[in-house]
Amino acid sequence: MIDWNEILKLYPQLNIKYIQLLENKGPGNARQVGLNNSVGDFIFFLDCGDSLYDSTVLTTFNSKKTDDCDIISTKLYDEETKNKRRSFLFNNAYIFGIFIKRKFLKENNIRFSEILRWEEDAFFEEKIRFYSPRIVSTGNTIGYSYNIDPNSITRKNNHEYQNDFVGFSAMVIKSILLCDFYKDEKAYQEMIDEAIRILSVCYSRFYPYLFQNQDVSERISKILYLLKILIEIVPFNINSEEFNSLFIKKVYQRNFLMKNHQVPYDKINDFMSIVCSYENLYDDYNIEGTNITINDFIEKIGIKNNKIRVV
């Protein structure tokens, strides 16, 4: 086990603060603790096992940090695929490979969710995008090396979204939290787009289980109930032509991208009927990929006795 106090002694010239958490509440909580204790002008997140690509990025950052910007975006190198892609600007790399101005985060009260253990970076990124940050690119400079460690805690915990829907519960919770945020901000179009997006993802992935195999696992059942909570907080008419048109558009986009997981459009109404009528079959339980139980989550977002909070 690494003794970080000994590591710090090797680099006394660096202003490093080492904080050990007594309880594992997921990476979002750890990053928020780091944010709370930060004092620099810019924030850069570096996950365990990953690394700076080389020292070039620091030189480039120093030349760009005086620009009038909220984010300095570099390229990200994926060690597994050997792919180099632009962070934040064109491809979702979430929070990796970018320098974020701390003042921007503070002024807009952008924080990690205390609820999410998975999808916490995607939630954080969506809130950043909502406030339209001013972005400067470092061009072809690669700033972040994403490395795959088969023995990491994440891999050992089977954190793979396409493997029997691990991660889908956290994805839906992230969407519910975003919709709640958009509602507070009166950003109704963003809220509707996010809700239909996650509904279409679940429709596409659950289609064979619901309408072909009729094999609904416990995991899928819990996700269907979370989707019911989602549509209860989003003010749209699921029977409207507009809703149906948007849903078809989202499924079409997914069919275009997912060549091996294409689904027909004929069961959208049936899917929504299933979601609307779904009940919690498992009483109180810990929601996968979060730090919260289903009953505590319902209480937290304001659903009491089937009455939805009015904002």
Backbone hydrogen bonds in HBPLUS format (Angstrom, degrees):
<---DONOR---> <-ACCEPTOR-->    atom                        ^
c    i                          cat <-CA-CA->   ^        H-A-AA   ^      H-
h    n   atom  resd res      DA  || num        DHA   H-A  angle D-A-AA Bond
n    s   type  num  typ     dist DA aas  dist angle  dist       angle   num
A0006-GLU N   A0003-ASP O   3.03 MM   3  5.53 132.3  2.26 109.2 120.6     1
A0007-ILE N   A0003-ASP O   3.23 MM   4  6.65 149.6  2.33 141.6 150.6     2
A0008-LEU N   A0004-TRP O   2.89 MM   4  6.13 158.2  1.94 151.9 156.3     3
A0009-LYS N   A0005-ASN O   3.31 MM   4  6.50 141.8  2.46 132.7 141.6     4
A0010-LEU N   A0007-ILE O   3.02 MM   3  5.33 138.0  2.20 103.8 115.5     5
A0011-TYR N   A0008-LEU O   3.12 MM   3  5.35 144.6  2.25 102.0 111.9     6
A0014-LEU N   A0011-TYR O   3.14 MM   3  5.73 161.1  2.18 116.6 122.1     7
A0016-ILE N   A0014-LEU O   3.04 MM   2  5.66 128.5  2.32 104.8  90.2     8
A0030-ALA N   A0026-GLY O   3.34 MM   4  6.65 160.4  2.38 146.9 152.5     9
A0031-ARG N   A0027-PRO O   2.85 MM   4  6.06 159.6  1.89 153.0 158.3    10
A0032-GLN N   A0028-GLY O   2.92 MM   4  6.13 151.9  2.00 145.8 153.8    11
A0033-VAL N   A0029-ASN O   3.01 MM   4  6.30 152.3  2.08 147.3 154.2    12
A0034-GLY N   A0030-ALA O   3.05 MM   4  6.37 154.4  2.12 144.3 151.4    13
A0035-LEU N   A0031-ARG O   2.82 MM   4  6.18 153.4  1.89 147.7 155.3    14
A0036-ASN N   A0032-GLN O   2.81 MM   4  6.06 160.9  1.85 150.8 155.9    15
A0037-ASN N   A0033-VAL O   3.12 MM   4  6.31 135.1  2.33 140.1 151.1    16
A0037-ASN N   A0034-GLY O   3.18 MM   3  5.21 132.5  2.42  95.3 108.0    17
A0038-SER N   A0035-LEU O   3.10 MM   3  5.07 162.8  2.13 104.5 109.9    18
A0102-ARG N   A0041-ASP O   2.82 MM  61  5.52 161.1  1.85 136.4 143.0    19
A0043-ILE N   A0100-ILE O   2.64 MM  57  5.00 152.2  1.72 139.9 149.6    20
A0100-ILE N   A0043-ILE O   2.87 MM  57  5.00 164.3  1.89 144.9 148.5    21
A0050-ASP N   A0047-ASP O   3.04 MM   3  5.49 156.3  2.10 126.3 133.6    22
A0051-SER N   A0145-SER O   3.23 MM  94  5.27 159.0  2.28 141.8 147.4    23
A0145-SER N   A0051-SER O   2.80 MM  94  5.27 159.6  1.84 176.7 171.0    24
A0058-LEU N   A0055-SER O   3.13 MM   3  5.56 133.9  2.35 108.0 119.0    25
A0060-THR N   A0056-THR O   2.99 MM   4  6.30 162.7  2.02 156.9 161.8    26
A0061-PHE N   A0057-VAL O   2.81 MM   4  5.92 155.7  1.86 143.2 150.6    27
A0062-ASN N   A0058-LEU O   3.03 MM   4  6.18 159.9  2.07 143.3 147.8    28
A0063-SER N   A0059-THR O   3.26 MM   4  6.56 139.2  2.44 138.1 148.4    29
A0063-SER N   A0060-THR O   3.10 MM   3  5.17 127.8  2.38  96.6 110.3    30
A0064-LYS N   A0060-THR O   3.13 MM   4  6.37 128.8  2.40 141.3 155.0    31
A0064-LYS N   A0061-PHE O   2.99 MM   3  5.10 137.4  2.17 101.0 113.5    32
A0065-LYS N   A0061-PHE O   2.89 MM   4  5.85 139.7  2.05 160.0 169.5    33
A0067-ASP N   A0064-LYS O   2.90 MM   3  5.53 160.8  1.93 121.9 128.2    34
A0069-CYS N   A0067-ASP O   2.97 MM   2  5.67 117.9  2.37 112.1  95.3    35
A0070-ASP N   A0134-ARG O   2.68 MM  64  5.03 167.1  1.70 138.4 143.2    36
A0101-LYS N   A0070-ASP O   2.80 MM  31  5.08 168.2  1.82 156.7 155.5    37
A0071-ILE N   A0134-ARG O   3.00 MM  63  6.31 149.8  2.09 159.3 159.5    38
A0136-VAL N   A0071-ILE O   2.87 MM  65  6.25 160.9  1.90 161.4 167.6    39
A0072-ILE N   A0099-PHE O   2.89 MM  27  5.02 157.2  1.94 143.6 151.2    40
A0099-PHE N   A0072-ILE O   2.93 MM  27  5.02 164.8  1.96 144.4 149.0    41
A0073-SER N   A0136-VAL O   2.79 MM  63  6.12 160.1  1.83 157.5 164.1    42
A0138-THR N   A0073-SER O   2.88 MM  65  6.05 151.1  1.97 173.7 166.4    43
A0074-THR N   A0097-GLY O   3.11 MM  23  5.57 155.4  2.17 162.4 170.1    44
A0087-SER N   A0074-THR O   3.04 MM  13  5.84 160.8  2.07 152.9 157.9    45
A0075-LYS N   A0141-THR O   2.92 MM  66  6.00 156.2  1.97 151.4 154.8    46
A0143-GLY N   A0075-LYS O   2.84 MM  68  5.71 152.3  1.92 147.8 152.4    47
A0076-LEU N   A0085-ARG O   2.74 MM   9  5.39 169.5  1.75 163.1 165.4    48
A0085-ARG N   A0076-LEU O   2.96 MM   9  5.39 160.9  2.00 153.0 156.3    49
A0077-TYR N   A0144-TYR O   2.78 MM  67  6.07 174.3  1.78 168.8 170.5    50
A0146-TYR N   A0077-TYR O   2.73 MM  69  5.95 164.1  1.76 164.2 170.0    51
A0078-ASP N   A0083-ASN O   2.83 MM   5  5.21 171.1  1.84 160.1 163.1    52
A0082-LYS N   A0078-ASP O   2.72 MM   4  5.30 130.6  1.96 149.1 162.6    53
A0079-GLU N   A0146-TYR O   2.87 MM  67  5.80 165.8  1.89 156.9 161.6    54
A0089-LEU N   A0087-SER O   2.68 MM   2  5.75 145.6  1.80 104.2  96.4    55
A0096-PHE N   A0093-ALA O   3.12 MM   3  5.77 168.4  2.13 137.7 138.6    56
A0104-PHE N   A0101-LYS O   3.10 MM   3  5.41 126.1  2.40 103.8 116.5    57
A0105-LEU N   A0101-LYS O   3.38 MM   4  6.83 155.2  2.45 149.5 155.5    58
A0106-LYS N   A0102-ARG O   2.98 MM   4  6.23 160.4  2.02 151.8 157.5    59
A0107-GLU N   A0103-LYS O   2.87 MM   4  5.98 168.2  1.88 153.2 156.2    60
A0108-ASN N   A0104-PHE O   3.26 MM   4  6.29 149.6  2.36 140.5 147.3    61
A0110-ILE N   A0105-LEU O   2.95 MM   5  5.01 163.8  1.97 146.7 150.4    62
A0109-ASN N   A0106-LYS O   3.15 MM   3  4.93 159.0  2.20 100.2 106.3    63
A0291-ASN N   A0115-ILE O   2.69 MM 176  5.10 142.2  1.83 147.8 158.5    64
A0117-ARG N   A0289-GLY O   2.85 MM 172  5.14 160.2  1.89 140.1 136.4    65
A0118-TRP N   A0289-GLY O   3.06 MM 171  5.13 150.4  2.15 143.9 137.1    66
A0123-PHE N   A0119-GLU O   3.04 MM   4  6.26 158.3  2.09 149.9 155.3    67
A0124-PHE N   A0120-GLU O   3.13 MM   4  6.24 159.3  2.17 138.8 144.2    68
A0125-GLU N   A0121-ASP O   2.92 MM   4  6.09 157.8  1.97 145.4 151.7    69
A0126-GLU N   A0122-ALA O   2.97 MM   4  6.17 159.5  2.01 148.7 153.6    70
A0127-LYS N   A0123-PHE O   3.20 MM   4  6.49 153.9  2.28 146.9 153.1    71
A0128-ILE N   A0124-PHE O   3.09 MM   4  6.41 150.0  2.19 144.6 153.2    72
A0129-ARG N   A0125-GLU O   2.93 MM   4  6.27 162.8  1.96 157.0 160.8    73
A0130-PHE N   A0126-GLU O   3.00 MM   4  6.19 147.4  2.11 141.5 150.4    74
A0131-TYR N   A0128-ILE O   3.19 MM   3  5.64 135.6  2.40 107.7 117.8    75
A0132-SER N   A0129-ARG O   2.99 MM   3  5.24 158.9  2.04 117.4 117.7    76
A0141-THR N   A0138-THR O   3.44 MM   3  5.68 166.8  2.45 119.6 121.7    77
A0152-SER N   A0149-ASP O   3.03 MM   3  5.38 166.2  2.05 120.9 121.4    78
A0156-LYS N   A0152-SER O   2.96 MM   4  6.18 162.4  1.99 153.4 158.9    79
A0157-ASN N   A0153-ILE O   2.97 MM   4  6.08 140.5  2.13 144.2 153.9    80
A0159-HIS N   A0154-THR O   3.29 MM   5  5.70 158.6  2.34 154.7 157.8    81
A0158-ASN N   A0155-ARG O   3.00 MM   3  5.18 156.7  2.05 109.5 112.6    82
A0160-GLU N   A0158-ASN O   2.89 MM   2  5.66 129.8  2.14 108.9  93.6    83
A0163-ASN N   A0160-GLU O   3.12 MM   3  5.45 165.4  2.14 115.3 119.1    84
A0166-VAL N   A0163-ASN O   3.29 MM   3  6.01 162.4  2.33 120.2 123.8    85
A0168-PHE N   A0165-PHE O   3.08 MM   3  5.41 167.1  2.10 127.1 130.5    86
A0171-MET N   A0167-GLY O   2.99 MM   4  6.26 147.8  2.10 144.7 154.6    87
A0172-VAL N   A0168-PHE O   2.95 MM   4  6.23 157.5  2.00 153.6 157.6    88
A0173-ILE N   A0169-SER O   2.94 MM   4  6.20 164.1  1.96 151.2 156.2    89
A0174-LYS N   A0170-ALA O   2.83 MM   4  5.97 157.2  1.88 145.4 151.9    90
A0175-SER N   A0171-MET O   3.06 MM   4  6.35 152.4  2.14 141.0 148.0    91
A0176-ILE N   A0172-VAL O   2.85 MM   4  6.21 154.7  1.92 153.6 161.0    92
A0177-LEU N   A0173-ILE O   2.90 MM   4  6.16 164.2  1.93 156.0 159.5    93
A0178-LEU N   A0174-LYS O   2.91 MM   4  6.13 153.9  1.97 147.1 154.8    94
A0179-CYS N   A0175-SER O   2.85 MM   4  6.03 160.7  1.88 148.7 153.9    95
A0180-ASP N   A0176-ILE O   2.91 MM   4  6.13 153.3  1.98 147.4 155.0    96
A0181-PHE N   A0177-LEU O   2.96 MM   4  6.16 150.7  2.04 140.8 149.0    97
A0182-TYR N   A0178-LEU O   2.74 MM   4  6.06 160.4  1.78 155.2 160.7    98
A0183-LYS N   A0179-CYS O   2.86 MM   4  6.00 149.4  1.95 142.4 150.9    99
A0184-ASP N   A0180-ASP O   3.16 MM   4  6.42 156.8  2.21 142.5 147.6   100
A0185-GLU N   A0181-PHE O   3.04 MM   4  6.34 143.9  2.17 143.3 154.0   101
A0187-ALA N   A0182-TYR O   2.80 MM   5  4.91 163.9  1.82 150.6 150.2   102
A0186-LYS N   A0183-LYS O   3.01 MM   3  4.85 155.6  2.07 100.2 107.6   103
A0191-MET N   A0187-ALA O   3.09 MM   4  6.34 152.8  2.16 147.1 155.5   104
A0192-ILE N   A0188-TYR O   2.95 MM   4  6.17 162.3  1.98 151.0 154.6   105
A0193-ASP N   A0189-GLN O   2.90 MM   4  6.07 164.4  1.93 151.6 156.3   106
A0194-GLU N   A0190-GLU O   2.98 MM   4  6.10 159.2  2.02 146.1 151.3   107
A0195-ALA N   A0191-MET O   3.02 MM   4  6.20 161.9  2.05 149.2 154.2   108
A0196-ILE N   A0192-ILE O   2.97 MM   4  6.14 170.7  1.98 155.4 157.6   109
A0197-ARG N   A0193-ASP O   2.94 MM   4  5.98 146.7  2.05 139.6 149.7   110
A0198-ILE N   A0194-GLU O   3.15 MM   4  6.42 165.5  2.17 154.2 154.7   111
A0199-LEU N   A0195-ALA O   3.05 MM   4  6.21 155.4  2.11 146.8 154.5   112
A0200-SER N   A0196-ILE O   2.89 MM   4  5.95 155.7  1.95 145.3 151.3   113
A0201-VAL N   A0197-ARG O   3.04 MM   4  6.31 149.2  2.14 144.2 152.8   114
A0202-CYS N   A0198-ILE O   3.08 MM   4  6.26 165.7  2.10 147.8 150.6   115
A0203-TYR N   A0199-LEU O   2.87 MM   4  6.05 155.5  1.93 146.5 154.3   116
A0204-SER N   A0200-SER O   2.96 MM   4  6.05 163.7  1.98 144.8 148.9   117
A0205-ARG N   A0201-VAL O   3.05 MM   4  6.29 156.5  2.11 147.9 154.3   118
A0206-PHE N   A0202-CYS O   2.80 MM   4  5.72 151.9  1.88 148.3 155.7   119
A0207-TYR N   A0203-TYR O   2.99 MM   4  5.63 126.4  2.28 141.8 150.7   120
A0209-TYR N   A0206-PHE O   2.96 MM   3  5.31 122.3  2.30 110.1 125.6   121
A0210-LEU N   A0206-PHE O   2.93 MM   4  6.05 156.3  1.98 165.7 173.3   122
A0211-PHE N   A0207-TYR O   2.89 MM   4  5.76 167.8  1.91 160.2 163.7   123
A0212-GLN N   A0208-PRO O   3.12 MM   4  4.72 138.9  2.30 112.1 119.4   124
A0213-ASN N   A0208-PRO O   2.62 MM   5  5.88 173.5  1.63 176.9 178.9   125
A0215-ASP N   A0209-TYR O   2.80 MM   6  5.02 136.8  1.99 134.7 147.7   126
A0221-SER N   A0217-SER O   2.96 MM   4  6.19 159.7  2.00 149.6 155.7   127
A0222-LYS N   A0218-GLU O   3.04 MM   4  6.29 157.8  2.09 151.1 155.5   128
A0223-ILE N   A0219-ARG O   3.15 MM   4  6.42 151.3  2.24 144.7 152.7   129
A0224-LEU N   A0220-ILE O   2.88 MM   4  6.14 156.2  1.94 155.3 161.7   130
A0225-TYR N   A0221-SER O   3.13 MM   4  6.42 150.3  2.22 144.3 151.6   131
A0226-LEU N   A0222-LYS O   3.10 MM   4  6.41 147.2  2.22 139.0 147.8   132
A0227-LEU N   A0223-ILE O   2.93 MM   4  6.26 148.3  2.03 147.7 156.7   133
A0228-LYS N   A0224-LEU O   3.06 MM   4  6.39 142.0  2.21 138.8 148.9   134
A0229-ILE N   A0225-TYR O   3.13 MM   4  6.52 152.3  2.21 144.0 150.4   135
A0230-LEU N   A0226-LEU O   3.00 MM   4  6.34 151.3  2.08 143.3 151.6   136
A0231-ILE N   A0227-LEU O   3.03 MM   4  6.39 162.6  2.06 154.8 156.3   137
A0232-GLU N   A0228-LYS O   3.13 MM   4  6.31 131.2  2.38 140.3 153.0   138
A0232-GLU N   A0229-ILE O   3.19 MM   3  5.16 135.0  2.41  94.9 107.6   139
A0233-ILE N   A0230-LEU O   3.12 MM   3  5.56 145.3  2.25 107.7 116.9   140
A0236-PHE N   A0234-VAL O   2.92 MM   2  5.97 130.4  2.17 112.5  97.5   141
A0240-SER N   A0237-ASN O   3.03 MM   3  5.41 165.9  2.05 116.7 119.7   142
A0244-ASN N   A0240-SER O   3.21 MM   4  6.46 167.0  2.22 146.9 150.1   143
A0245-SER N   A0241-GLU O   2.90 MM   4  6.04 156.0  1.96 147.7 154.5   144
A0246-LEU N   A0242-GLU O   2.97 MM   4  6.19 161.9  2.01 151.6 155.8   145
A0247-PHE N   A0243-PHE O   2.93 MM   4  6.10 156.9  1.98 151.2 158.0   146
A0248-ILE N   A0244-ASN O   2.98 MM   4  6.16 164.1  2.00 149.0 152.8   147
A0249-LYS N   A0245-SER O   3.03 MM   4  6.22 155.2  2.09 143.9 151.0   148
A0250-LYS N   A0246-LEU O   3.02 MM   4  6.29 155.0  2.08 146.9 152.6   149
A0251-VAL N   A0247-PHE O   2.97 MM   4  6.27 160.8  2.00 153.8 159.1   150
A0252-TYR N   A0248-ILE O   2.80 MM   4  5.97 155.5  1.86 149.2 156.7   151
A0253-GLN N   A0249-LYS O   3.00 MM   4  6.25 157.9  2.05 146.0 151.4   152
A0254-ARG N   A0250-LYS O   3.02 MM   4  6.30 154.8  2.08 145.0 151.9   153
A0255-ASN N   A0251-VAL O   2.78 MM   4  6.02 159.6  1.82 152.8 158.7   154
A0256-PHE N   A0252-TYR O   2.93 MM   4  6.15 150.7  2.02 147.9 155.7   155
A0257-LEU N   A0253-GLN O   3.15 MM   4  6.42 148.4  2.25 141.0 148.6   156
A0258-MET N   A0254-ARG O   2.72 MM   4  5.80 165.4  1.74 160.1 164.8   157
A0261-HIS N   A0258-MET O   3.08 MM   3  5.32 161.2  2.12 110.9 116.9   158
A0271-PHE N   A0267-LYS O   2.79 MM   4  5.97 155.3  1.85 151.6 158.7   159
A0272-MET N   A0268-ILE O   2.95 MM   4  6.25 160.6  1.99 153.2 157.7   160
A0273-SER N   A0269-ASN O   2.98 MM   4  6.21 146.8  2.09 142.2 151.5   161
A0274-ILE N   A0270-ASP O   3.00 MM   4  6.29 151.5  2.09 146.7 153.8   162
A0275-VAL N   A0271-PHE O   2.97 MM   4  6.31 162.7  2.00 152.8 157.2   163
A0276-CYS N   A0272-MET O   2.90 MM   4  6.04 165.3  1.92 148.4 152.4   164
A0277-SER N   A0273-SER O   3.19 MM   4  6.26 145.6  2.31 139.8 147.5   165
A0278-TYR N   A0275-VAL O   3.21 MM   3  5.21 158.9  2.26 103.5 109.9   166
A0294-ILE N   A0285-TYR O   2.83 MM   9  5.77 147.9  1.93 157.6 165.5   167
A0287-ILE N   A0292-ILE O   3.00 MM   5  6.16 169.2  2.01 155.9 157.5   168
A0290-THR N   A0287-ILE O   3.10 MM   3  5.68 136.9  2.29 148.2 144.5   169
A0297-PHE N   A0293-THR O   2.92 MM   4  6.07 151.1  2.01 148.6 157.2   170
A0298-ILE N   A0294-ILE O   3.02 MM   4  6.25 161.3  2.06 148.9 153.0   171
A0299-GLU N   A0295-ASN O   3.06 MM   4  6.25 157.9  2.11 144.3 150.4   172
A0300-LYS N   A0296-ASP O   2.87 MM   4  6.01 150.3  1.96 141.4 150.1   173
A0301-ILE N   A0297-PHE O   3.04 MM   4  6.31 157.9  2.09 157.9 160.8   174
A0303-ILE N   A0298-ILE O   3.03 MM   5  5.39 154.7  2.10 164.2 159.9   175
A0302-GLY N   A0299-GLU O   3.31 MM   3  5.34 153.7  2.39  98.6 106.2   176
A0304-LYS N   A0307-LYS O   3.24 MM   3  5.32 159.9  2.28 146.2 146.0   177
A0307-LYS N   A0304-LYS O   2.87 MM   3  5.32 156.9  1.93 115.6 123.4   178
